[in-house]
Amino acid sequence: MAKIERFEDMLSWQKARAVTRDVYLLSKRGDFAKDFELRGQMRSASVSIMSNIAEGFERGGDKEFIQFLSTAKGSCGEVRSQLYVALDQSYISETEFSNLYAGTVEVGRLVSGFMSYLQKSDLRGNKFKRA
């Protein structure tokens, strides 16, 4: 595995950023833009994915990182659930639903894989390295 020096180097964060971008684009339109509760909740959940990946990385400890990744994975599920609401209310098309749903599944898969790697790794994070 290549060394990751910044959270921006992580594919899971990059894909989460794309999911967030798409959520914002879709939620700016038509009746979706007027549904303040769903729009806000969905935006918050998508931002939570990328933010928790970044915050966990910056903490410097693998156990903390795993906890933040777990929260990010939970937020992926939250966005997927909210996508059903947006679809059922005809705020988004079937194609938009499918594409964004697939994006959240991919991010969740990447996050899960990284969590497994960290759990099996002997590394404990930068904060535990001796000077």
N, C-alpha and C positions, 0 to 999 in steps of 0.2 A: 504494500500500500504506500503510495506517495505521501510524503510528509505534508501535513496540512498546517500552514502557518497562520492563516487568518480564517475566520468563519466564512468569509466570502469565497474561499477556495473550495468549500464543501458543496458537492453536487446537490445534496438535500436542501441546503439553504438557497442555492440558485433556483432550483425547481419550486421551492416554497415562494420565492420572490415572484416567479412567473404566475403561480396560482393567485397570489395577492393582486398582482397587476390585473389579471383577468376578472377577479371578483369586483375590483373597483370599476373596470370598464363596463361590465354587465350591469352593475347596480346603479349606474348613472342614467340609465335609460328608462323612459316611459313610466309605467306604474311602479316599477321596481324602485325608482328614485323617490317615489312618494311614500313608500312603505318604510318609514323611518326605523321602526323596530327591527325588521328583518335585515334591512340594508346595514344598519349599524352593527347588529350582532354578527352578521356574516363577514363584514369587513374586519371587525375586532378578532374574530376567530382566525381569519386568514393571516392577519398581522401577527397573531399569537404564534402561529407555526414558525414563521421566520425569526421572530424575536426570541423565542425560547431556544431555538438552535443557536443563535448568536450569543445569548446570555449564558447558556450552559457552557459554550466553548470558552468564553472569556473568564469564567469562574476559575479555571485552572486545575480543577480536580475531577477525576473521572467519575466518582460516585455522584457528585453534584451534576455533572454533565449528563449522566444517564437519567437523572431525575427530570432535568429540563427537556431532554429528548422525549421522555415519556409524556410530558405535558404537551409537547409539540405534536406527538402522535395522536393524543386525545383531541387536539384542536383540528387535526385532519378529519377525524370522524365527525366532529361538530360541523365543519363546513359541508361534508357530504350530506349530513342530515338536513341542513338548511337548503342545500341544493334541491332536495325533494320539494320543499315548501315553495321555492322559487318556480320550479317546474309546474307544480300543481296549481299555482296562481297564474300561470302563463306569462311569467316575467321573463323566462328564458325558453329557448327552443330545446327540443330533444337533443339536437346536435351539440348545442352549447352545454347542456347538462352532461352529456356523455364525455365531452372533451375535458371539462373541468373536473368531473368525477374521476376520470382516469388520471388526471394530474394529482389529485389528492391521494389516490391509491398509490401512485408512484412515490410521492414524497413519504408516505407512511411506510412503504416498503424499504426505502433508503434509510429512513430513521431507524427502523427496526433492525436492519442489518448493521448499522453503526452501533446501536445499543448492544447487540450480540458481540460484536468485535470488542467493544470496551469491557464487557463483562468477562470475556475470556482472556483479555490482555493482562500482562504483568505490569504494564505501565500504570502509574497512579496519577499522572498529571503534573504540570509544571510547579504547582504550589508545594509539591512534596519532594522536589529535587533539592539536594544539598548544594550549597554554594561552594 
